Amino acid sequence: LLFIALYQMDVWAAYRMKSKWDQDALANPIAEVTARQFEWRIRYPAPGKKLQETPQPDDLYTVNDLHAPAGRPVVIKLRSEDVLHSFFLPHLRVKQDAVPGLVIPVWFQANEPKAYDLVCAELCGWGHYKMRGQLSAQREADFEKYLKDLQKTQFDDGVPVDVETAVAVGALEALVNAVSASVSAIAVPA
């Protein structure tokens, strides 16, 4: 009897919980949130791309600063890097344990564009008290702009790029390659 009860838990979860989720949001999570002592690390896909299981070179990262579109259901992938944590958005009544080794989908909907507290509700170590973050719910256009701005700042190397600079850099690279080929062609006496 116990076996049947445990075996049916997935059926019950699918019927009562998973069937109620927004399937589009579930197929397109907006971010991956990784809990670690004592911060929330957030990974977004590059603008216009879908979040992959493994990190991609063009993914975007923040710490303790989760942004999401307001007014529609969104899904994040929750994981823990070290110990048990608890992802808690008290104003949205969302609470989910982050368990090491598991990737847990968490869905929520922030109806108003504003800032919400993001805290850890599980005693996770000496620095637990400072494991705080913020969910910034934004209009869809503002969320897209945030991702594009984050992409610009994350991949900015401080060198302004314009057409003249790009042509000059290309010419300089061609010159360096030609000089390198010339130098390697010169035989060095032994």
Phi, psi and chi 1 to 4 in degrees:
 res  aa     phi    psi   chi1   chi2   chi3   chi4
   1 LEU       -  -41.8 -161.3   54.3      -      -
   2 LEU   -63.5  -41.1 -179.9   62.8      -      -
   3 PHE   -58.7  -45.1  172.8   74.8      -      -
   4 ILE   -62.6  -41.8  -66.4  172.0      -      -
   5 ALA   -62.7  -45.5      -      -      -      -
   6 LEU   -68.4  -38.0  -67.7  174.3      -      -
   7 TYR   -64.3  -33.8 -175.0   74.1      -      -
   8 GLN   -83.4   -4.0  -65.6  -60.7  -38.7      -
   9 MET   -60.5  -38.4  -73.0  177.9   67.3      -
  10 ASP   -65.5  -38.6  -77.2  -19.4      -      -
  11 VAL   -64.1  -44.9  174.0      -      -      -
  12 TRP   -62.2  -43.5 -177.6 -105.6      -      -
  13 ALA   -63.2  -41.7      -      -      -      -
  14 ALA   -65.6  -39.7      -      -      -      -
  15 TYR   -73.5  -47.2  172.1   71.4      -      -
  16 ARG   -89.6  -25.0  -65.2  -67.1  -67.7  170.6
  17 MET  -117.2  -64.3  -57.8  -67.5  -79.1      -
  18 LYS   -64.1  -30.7  -66.5  178.0 -176.2  175.7
  19 SER   -69.3  -19.0   65.1      -      -      -
  20 LYS   -87.7  -14.0  -51.7  -68.6 -173.3 -144.2
  21 TRP   -70.1  150.9  -70.6    2.0      -      -
  22 ASP   -71.4  115.0 -176.2  -75.6      -      -
  23 GLN   -67.2  -32.4  -64.8  -55.3  -49.0      -
  24 ASP   -67.1  -42.9 -175.7   48.8      -      -
  25 ALA   -65.6  -38.2      -      -      -      -
  26 LEU   -65.6  -35.8 -167.7   57.9      -      -
  27 ALA   -78.0  -18.0      -      -      -      -
  28 ASN  -130.6   71.6  -61.4  -59.6      -      -
  29 PRO   -63.4  144.2   14.8  -20.9      -      -
  30 ILE   -83.3  -23.5   62.5  161.3      -      -
  31 ALA  -163.1  165.3      -      -      -      -
  32 GLU  -114.7  127.1  176.6 -174.8   81.2      -
  33 VAL  -110.3  119.3  177.2      -      -      -
  34 THR  -110.0  120.3  -57.7      -      -      -
  35 ALA   -86.4  137.1      -      -      -      -
  36 ARG  -152.0  157.2   60.7  172.8  -80.7 -177.8
  37 GLN   -65.9  117.0  -65.8  177.5  -36.3      -
  38 PHE  -130.8   66.3  -61.2   98.7      -      -
  39 GLU  -155.8  165.1   63.8 -170.3   12.8      -
  40 TRP  -108.5  118.9  -58.2  100.9      -      -
  41 ARG  -100.7  125.7  -69.6 -162.2  173.0 -176.2
  42 ILE  -112.9  131.1  -65.6  106.3      -      -
  43 ARG  -119.5  121.6  177.2  173.2   67.5   95.5
  44 TYR  -106.6  151.8  -61.4   98.8      -      -
  45 PRO   -75.0  157.9   27.3  -32.7      -      -
  46 ALA   -61.2  149.7      -      -      -      -
  47 PRO   -53.4  132.4  -25.6   34.1      -      -
  48 GLY    86.9   -0.7      -      -      -      -
  49 LYS  -117.0  164.6  -66.0 -169.4  175.1 -180.0
  50 LYS   -96.2  150.4  -69.5  178.7   80.3  168.8
  51 LEU   -68.5  127.6 -173.3   68.5      -      -
  52 GLN   -97.6  162.8  -58.1  -63.5  -43.2      -
  53 GLU   -63.9  -39.9  -69.9  -64.4  -38.2      -
  54 THR  -105.4  149.5   57.5      -      -      -
  55 PRO   -60.0  141.1  -23.5   32.8      -      -
  56 GLN  -109.1  157.0  -57.7  -61.8  -55.0      -
  57 PRO   -61.3  -26.8  -18.5   25.9      -      -
  58 ASP  -100.4   12.4   57.9   -9.4      -      -
  59 ASP   -66.2  156.7  -77.4  -13.1      -      -
  60 LEU  -112.2  143.1  -50.3  172.1      -      -
  61 TYR  -129.1  143.4  -65.1   88.8      -      -
  62 THR  -141.7  169.2   62.5      -      -      -
  63 VAL  -127.2  127.4  176.1      -      -      -
  64 ASN    60.7   20.2  -63.1  -27.5      -      -
  65 ASP  -138.9   87.0 -170.3   23.2      -      -
  66 LEU   -92.9  128.8  176.6   61.0      -      -
  67 HIS  -114.9  142.6  -71.8 -111.9      -      -
  68 ALA  -149.9  150.8      -      -      -      -
  69 PRO   -70.8  140.6   11.3  -13.3      -      -
  70 ALA   -90.7  155.1      -      -      -      -
  71 GLY    85.9    3.1      -      -      -      -
  72 ARG  -146.7  155.5   70.3  172.6  173.4   95.5
  73 PRO   -67.4  137.7  -14.2   24.6      -      -
  74 VAL  -130.1  156.0  -65.0      -      -      -
  75 VAL  -125.3  137.4  171.7      -      -      -
  76 ILE  -118.0  157.9   61.6  162.1      -      -
  77 LYS  -100.8  123.7  -68.2 -177.3  175.9 -175.5
  78 LEU  -108.2  132.7 -178.9   63.5      -      -
  79 ARG  -144.9  165.7   58.6  176.3   68.4 -139.1
  80 SER  -124.4  140.8  175.4      -      -      -
  81 GLU   -91.5  -24.3 -171.6  173.5  -64.8      -
  82 ASP  -134.5  -64.0   43.1   27.5      -      -
  83 VAL  -126.9 -179.5  -61.8      -      -      -
  84 LEU   -70.6  127.6 -170.1   66.9      -      -
  85 HIS  -125.7  171.6  -64.6  -83.0      -      -
  86 SER  -137.4  112.7 -172.9      -      -      -
  87 PHE   -73.9  117.6  178.7   86.7      -      -
  88 PHE  -134.1  119.1 -173.8   33.1      -      -
  89 LEU  -112.3   88.3  -64.2  167.1      -      -
  90 PRO   -60.4  -36.3   13.3  -20.9      -      -
  91 HIS   -72.5  -19.7  -64.0   97.4      -      -
  92 LEU  -103.5   -0.2  -61.8  179.1      -      -
  93 ARG    57.8   45.0  -64.5 -177.8  175.1  178.4
  94 VAL  -117.2  125.9  173.9      -      -      -
  95 LYS  -147.0  125.4 -174.7  175.4 -178.3 -175.2
  96 GLN  -146.1  130.6  175.0   63.3   55.1      -
  97 ASP   -70.2  140.3  -74.8  -14.6      -      -
  98 ALA  -103.1  115.3      -      -      -      -
  99 VAL  -108.3  129.3 -178.8      -      -      -
 100 PRO   -56.4  134.1  -23.0   32.2      -      -
 101 GLY    90.5   -8.9      -      -      -      -
 102 LEU  -114.6  147.5  -64.5 -179.8      -      -
 103 VAL  -112.2  117.3  179.1      -      -      -
 104 ILE  -115.8  122.4  -57.8  167.2      -      -
 105 PRO   -74.9  135.0   23.6  -28.0      -      -
 106 VAL  -126.9  125.1  177.9      -      -      -
 107 TRP  -115.1  146.6   73.6  -88.2      -      -
 108 PHE  -157.8  168.5   57.0   88.8      -      -
 109 GLN  -140.8  118.0  179.5  172.3  -23.0      -
 110 ALA   -94.2  114.0      -      -      -      -
 111 ASN   -76.8  -31.0  -68.8  -35.6      -      -
 112 GLU  -108.2  138.0  -62.3  177.6   36.4      -
 113 PRO   -75.3  102.4    0.6    6.1      -      -
 114 LYS  -163.8 -179.6   65.8  177.9 -170.2  177.0
 115 ALA   -92.3  138.0      -      -      -      -
 116 TYR  -124.8  149.0  -61.6   90.8      -      -
 117 ASP   -72.2  141.7  -68.9  -30.4      -      -
 118 LEU  -126.1  116.1  166.8   59.5      -      -
 119 VAL  -131.4  165.9  -64.1      -      -      -
 120 CYS   -97.5  125.5 -179.4      -      -      -
 121 ALA  -104.4   20.8      -      -      -      -
 122 GLU  -128.7  129.6 -172.4   72.7   40.5      -
 123 LEU   -63.3  107.7 -176.2   58.6      -      -
 124 CYS  -114.1    7.0   55.5      -      -      -
 125 GLY   143.8 -174.6      -      -      -      -
 126 TRP   -61.4  -32.8  -73.3  102.9      -      -
 127 GLY   -93.8   15.6      -      -      -      -
 128 HIS   -54.6  -38.1  166.0   72.0      -      -
 129 TYR   -61.8  -23.5   68.6   93.8      -      -
 130 LYS  -102.2    9.6   63.9 -178.5  178.7  179.0
 131 MET   -85.5   78.2 -169.4  167.6  173.2      -
 132 ARG  -123.4  152.3  -56.4 -177.6   60.6   90.6
 133 GLY  -147.3 -168.4      -      -      -      -
 134 GLN  -143.6  136.8  178.1  175.3  -60.0      -
 135 LEU  -100.1  121.0  165.5   66.7      -      -
 136 SER  -104.1  106.0  -63.0      -      -      -
 137 ALA   -85.4  128.7      -      -      -      -
 138 GLN  -132.2  161.5  -56.8  169.1  -58.3      -
 139 ARG   -61.9  155.2  -73.1 -175.8 -141.4   74.5
 140 GLU   -54.8  -45.2 -170.4   76.3   37.1      -
 141 ALA   -64.7  -39.0      -      -      -      -
 142 ASP   -67.8  -35.5  -66.2  -23.2      -      -
 143 PHE   -64.9  -44.9  175.7   66.8      -      -
 144 GLU   -62.5  -40.9  -65.8  -61.9  -32.9      -
 145 LYS   -64.3  -39.4 -177.9 -178.1 -178.9  -47.3
 146 TYR   -59.6  -45.3  167.9   75.8      -      -
 147 LEU   -63.5  -40.2  -69.6  178.9      -      -
 148 LYS   -67.1  -40.8  -71.6  179.3 -178.9  172.2
 149 ASP   -65.6  -39.4  -69.2  -14.8      -      -
 150 LEU   -63.4  -39.7 -177.0   61.1      -      -
 151 GLN   -63.6  -42.1 -175.1  178.6   38.3      -
 152 LYS   -63.0  -45.9  -74.7  179.1 -171.1  172.6
 153 THR   -71.8  -34.9   57.8      -      -      -
 154 GLN   -70.2  -36.6 -177.7  168.9  -46.2      -
 155 PHE  -103.1   10.2  -66.6  110.1      -      -
 156 ASP   -79.8  124.1 -178.9   23.7      -      -
 157 ASP   -99.9    7.1   59.8    0.3      -      -
 158 GLY    87.2   -3.5      -      -      -      -
 159 VAL  -100.6  117.6  178.0      -      -      -
 160 PRO   -67.4  138.2   22.2  -28.5      -      -
 161 VAL  -115.2  121.5  177.1      -      -      -
 162 ASP  -133.9  179.1   56.7    6.8      -      -
 163 VAL   -63.0  -44.7  175.3      -      -      -
 164 GLU   -63.6  -41.4  -65.8  168.7    2.9      -
 165 THR   -65.3  -42.8  -54.7      -      -      -
 166 ALA   -62.6  -41.2      -      -      -      -
 167 VAL   -65.2  -43.2  169.3      -      -      -
 168 ALA   -64.0  -42.0      -      -      -      -
 169 VAL   -64.4  -41.5  168.2      -      -      -
 170 GLY   -62.5  -41.6      -      -      -      -
 171 ALA   -66.4  -40.0      -      -      -      -
 172 LEU   -65.0  -41.6 -178.1   61.5      -      -
 173 GLU   -63.6  -40.0  -73.9  176.2   -9.3      -
 174 ALA   -63.6  -40.7      -      -      -      -
 175 LEU   -65.1  -43.7  179.0   62.4      -      -
 176 VAL   -62.7  -41.9  167.8      -      -      -
 177 ASN   -63.9  -39.9  -69.5  -23.0      -      -
 178 ALA   -66.0  -42.6      -      -      -      -
 179 VAL   -65.7  -41.0  169.5      -      -      -
 180 SER   -61.7  -41.4  -64.0      -      -      -
 181 ALA   -65.8  -38.8      -      -      -      -
 182 SER   -65.5  -43.9  -60.7      -      -      -
 183 VAL   -65.5  -41.0  169.8      -      -      -
 184 SER   -71.1  -21.8   63.7      -      -      -
 185 ALA   -78.8  -20.9      -      -      -      -
 186 ILE   -75.5  126.1  -62.2  173.8      -      -
 187 ALA   -79.1  132.1      -      -      -      -
 188 VAL   -96.0  122.8  178.1      -      -      -
 189 PRO   -65.8  144.1   14.6  -19.7      -      -
 190 ALA   -92.1      -      -      -      -      -
